[in-house]
Amino acid sequence: MKKYISPIKAPKVSIAPMVDRTDRHFRYFLRGITKKSLLYTEMITAQAIIHGDLEKLLAFDKIEKPLSLQVAGCSPDDIYKAVKLAEAFDYDEINLNVGCPSDRVSGNQMGAVLMAYPELVREMILAMREGTKKPITIKHRIGIDGTGYLSDDFNNKIFDRYEDMVNFINIIEDAKLDRFTVHARVAILAGLSPKENREIPPIRYDEVYKLKKDFPHLNIEINGGIKTCDEIEEHLKYVDGVMIGRASYENPFMLRDVDKFYDGDIKNSLSRKDIIEWMLPYIEQLETNGENPNLILKHGLELFHGVRGTRQWKQIISPPFKDMKASERVKLALRELPEDILNSK
């Protein structure tokens, strides 16, 4: 069988889909820091798209692009309908979630539990191919542990060896996926919260490296616990791309430097002042529209992470502060925060 080689390149850096994090306001905030990274929506279920308010769920500002829509589901028919409906919104790609370990998701036979059913995953990918001409990608774990998982046909099954991941890839790859994003931890489906699943199972980067070596024709992106540009640079020696998760929220200013991986090591010269000034018109527009400006400000709380001024920044931009509206608080921060920190590049 002829191997499928994707016509698209893997992004050097992407920002992971995160529930209650990667909304349109967070994505706008990040575009003031990184222009090149691939951004994601939060995970949206196929059923929500089929039955929900499409404008509210799927609309975005073009400035957020390149942007991937991540969908979750367990039915090829539902996935097809959802992807077809999303066509009107011109996402750059559609991503299938086969990695979320939460009880709520896996209990509905979505997310990481689907790694136990690669034939079904393959059918869903083929359905997505029928529903869109956009690139189709997948995010999955290196394996799953179903010990204690309450399902008649799955309880206590474990798929956590490298060979199990290879079997999964072998079954789904001929559905013509454009990228495999691999979280380098096993998902434990019972007994751990999603947060614990990001921290307790050990990182196994070497298995993702080996996957790229064994499947050199595939676009392989690595995810899991990556926090610095130095770490990104090291991973890119072995894989095609790197996905950043919580670090983008806990220390967003570090993303200022990731565009260099696209531009031949040309460092971004943005300062924190530049980023705040990028947010200000957006905040003013939210106020004009009668929307809550904290929808974007909450995403910028850690802009001064690890440097002098972080406490003062958080205090000023967090309501209520002197009964000032948000845009006035931001302007006050620009006047009051240490000038050398604001302008450091």
C-alpha positions, 0 to 999 in steps of 0.5 A: 500500500502506498504511504500517504505523505501529507502535503502540509508541513507540521507547525513548528509550535502549536498551543494545545486545546485546553478546556476553559482556556483556549477561548477566542479571548485567549487566542486574541491575547496570544496573537499579540505574542506569537504570530506564527504558532498554530492555535486551537479552539477548546475541545467541542463535541460533535453533538454540541456542534450539531445541536448548538449555536454555531455562531457562538461555538465556532465563530472567530476573528480572522486575526486568530488564524492559523487556527485548528478546530478540535472536535470530539465524538464517538460516531462517524455520522456525528463527526461527519455532520459536525465537520460539514457544519464547521466548513462555513467557518474556514478553520485551517484544519480539523483535529480529532480528540483521542487524548482527553482522559476525563471521566466525563469525556471517556464515559461517553466513549470519546477522547483517550478511550478511543485508542482501544478502538482504532478501527472506529477512529479510522472510520471517524477520520474517513468521515471527516475526510468526506465532510471537509477538504481541510487538513485532518489531524489527530491528538492522542496519547502514547497509550491508555490504562483502563484499570478500574474503568467501568465499561463491560467491554473495556474494564482493566484493559491496558494499551500502554506498550510502544507496540500498542501505539504502533498498532494504533498508528498502523490501523488509522494511518491509511485514513490519510491523516495530516499530523499526529500530535502525541502526548507523551504520557499514558492516559489513566482512565480511572482514579485520576483527574485530568490535572493528575493525568498531566502530571502523574503518568511518567513522560516517555518522550523517547517513544515519540521520537522512536515513532518518528524514526519508525514512521518517517513519512508521518508528521509527528508533533510532541506534547507533554510537559514542555515549558521552555524554548530550549526544550522546544529546540531540543525536541525539534531535533527528533520530531516535526513539531512541538505542542505547548500546553499549560506553559502558554497560560502559566508563562505566556511571555515565553511564547514571544520567542517561539516564532524564531523556529519559523523565521530562521532564529530571528528573535521576536522583539516584543516587550510586555508593553507592546503586548499590553498595548495590543490588548487595550483596543480589544478591552475597549471594544468589549466595554463598548459592546457591554461585554466583560473585559475580564474575559481577556484580562484573566488570560494575561494575569501571568504576563509578568510571571517570574519578574518584578512587578507581577504582584502589582500587575495582578492587583491593578488589572483584577477587579475591583480596583479603585472602581476603575473600568478595565481599560483605565486600569490597564492604562494605569498599569502602563504608567505604574509598572517598572519601566525596565520590565515593561520595555524589556525585550 
